C-alpha cells in the first residue's frame, strides 16, 4: 500500500525567527563581521586597472594598415583569418 502524502498545510508551518543583535561592545570595538580580500583579488584588480589604461584602438597600428591597403602592399594571413572565423562559428 502507498503511504499518504503529508497534508499540504504542513508545508506552510513556520517557526518564529530569533533576531540576534550584536552586543554593544562588539559594535564599539569593531569586532563582528569582516571580510578579507585575497591576494589573487588584489592582483586581479591591479591587472584590470592596467588594462583600462590601454586604448581600445591603437591608432599607430590602424595607420600602418591604412597605408598598406592604399599602397596595395597589405597581405592578410588568410589561413589565420579562416581559423578565427571557424572558431567564431562561421561556416563556409
C-alpha positions in Angstrom: 0.0 0.0 0.0 1.2 3.5 -0.8 1.7 5.8 2.2 -0.4 9.0 2.0 1.4 12.3 1.4 1.6 14.7 4.4 -1.2 17.3 4.3 -0.4 20.4 2.3 -0.9 22.6 5.3 2.3 21.2 6.9 4.3 22.8 4.1 3.2 26.2 5.4 4.2 25.7 9.0 6.7 28.2 10.2 8.7 28.8 13.3 9.5 32.2 14.7 12.9 33.6 13.8 15.0 34.7 16.7 16.6 38.1 16.0 20.2 38.3 17.1 21.6 41.8 17.8 25.4 42.3 18.3 26.4 43.3 21.8 27.2 47.0 22.1 30.9 46.3 22.9 31.2 44.4 19.6 29.9 47.5 17.7 32.3 49.8 19.6 35.4 47.6 19.3 34.9 46.9 15.6 34.5 43.2 16.2 31.9 41.2 14.3 31.6 40.5 10.6 34.6 41.1 8.5 35.9 40.2 5.1 39.4 39.8 3.7 40.4 40.4 0.1 42.6 37.6 -1.3 46.0 38.3 -2.9 44.5 36.9 -6.2 41.7 39.5 -6.0 44.2 42.3 -5.3 46.4 41.2 -8.3 43.3 40.9 -10.5 42.2 44.4 -9.5 45.6 45.8 -10.5 45.5 43.9 -13.8 42.1 45.3 -14.6 43.3 48.9 -13.8 46.3 48.5 -16.1 44.1 47.0 -18.9 41.8 50.0 -18.7 44.8 52.3 -19.5 45.3 50.6 -22.8 43.4 52.3 -25.6 40.8 50.2 -27.4 42.0 51.4 -30.8 45.7 51.5 -31.4 45.9 54.4 -33.8 49.5 53.6 -34.8 48.6 50.1 -36.0 45.5 51.4 -37.8 47.6 54.0 -39.7 50.1 51.4 -40.8 47.3 49.1 -42.1 45.6 52.0 -43.9 48.9 52.9 -45.7 49.5 49.3 -46.7 45.9 49.0 -48.0 46.3 52.2 -50.0 49.7 51.2 -51.4 48.4 47.7 -52.3 51.0 46.0 -50.1 48.7 44.6 -47.4 48.7 40.8 -47.4 46.4 39.4 -44.8 47.1 35.9 -43.5 44.1 34.1 -44.9 44.7 30.8 -43.1 44.7 32.6 -39.8 41.6 34.5 -40.7 39.8 31.3 -41.7 40.8 29.7 -38.4 39.4 32.7 -36.5 36.2 32.7 -38.5 35.7 28.9 -38.0 36.4 29.3 -34.3 33.8 32.1 -34.1 31.2 29.7 -35.7 31.2 30.9 -39.3 30.8 28.1 -41.8 31.9 28.5 -45.4 
